[in-house]
Amino acid sequence: MANTPQAKKRIRRNQARAEINGARVGRIRTFIKKVEAALASGDKEAATAALAAAQPELARGVAKGVLHKNTASRKFSRLTKRLTALA
């Protein structure tokens, strides 16, 4: 158990940040799922719109430090590749 006031505060901060970061990652996952659902249905226009909405969310996740830059890049690249293969 934490003994110093600094360590106690750090525990409180870590819990708060974990909640916020979890919500951010969940939001990104939701956007990605929308793209995947549109791709699965074969609706190219909906998939294009969903991908356009997901891209800034992925970039925001990188900027906020909840996603690695390469992870976001890989996810976007794979989704784009699936979208172009849909044609």
Buried (B, 14 or more C-beta within 10 A) or exposed (E): EEEEEEEEEEEEEEEEEEEEBEEBBEBBEEBBEBBBEBBEEEBBEBBBBBBEEBBEBBBBBBEEEBBEEEEBBEBBEEBBEBBEEEE
